[in-house]
Amino acid sequence: MKKIVVLISGQGTNLQALIDACRSSAIPAQIVAVISNKADAFGLQRAKSAAIPSKVFLRQEFDSHLAMDQQIADYIESVQADLIVLAGYMKILSAEFTQRFTGRILNIHPSLLPKYPGLHTYQQALDAGEQEHGTTVHFVNEEVDSGAIILQAKVPIFADDEMTDIEERVKEQELRIYPLVVKWFVEDRLKLINGQAFLDHQLLPAQGYAAEEE
């Protein structure tokens, strides 16, 4: 059974979806550790409730971002993780970290990448007058929110929407598609080859898997 490490910084709603999917065997894998860069992240309570070991790495305890990432990477290797899942981890990973685990790090970002990388995506979409927004699951590389796209989910933006309306719709989709992509990975259906995402040995389009959800 493959082993997963989940990195969080906050509430851990995507973490909970993954915990539930592993418990039900929808994802045939085990979450062996939860890592946070915030000691008060509620996701740590979710890990505790699920009897999953957790570890906190605080930036102020290290000389540099790189030193912190090296310690995290060493810990991940010590638990023999096959996959690293970023679930609301609000810290940019160093190039050394991402290169060390190339093809084994997934992230979910609340926009239809390549639009709106970085922060404040909901407000950016509203300000731009967009009629749709969404979320993207992608492999992680050295550049922020720019790795190979695996799967996207779109949501509408209505004329009277506030930011929280869009966020709620996007979050609902995230909880559906992230466990699905993790399932693909642990079943050896999803691979990163030469910087490109392949599902069932087929190269995925630039915007990710395009067929109806399985």
TADAWO-V871015 format. One record per helix or strand. SS is the DSSP state (H for helix, E for strand). FROM is the first residue (numbers start at 0). TO is the last residue. Records with the same first field share a line. If there is no record, write none. Layout:
# TADAWO-V871015
SS: FROM-TO, FROM-TO
This chain:
# TADAWO-V871015
E: 1-7, 28-35, 53-55, 82-85, 104-108, 131-138, 148-155, 189-192, 195-198, 201-202
H: 12-22, 42-48, 58-60, 64-77, 94-99, 120-126, 162-185
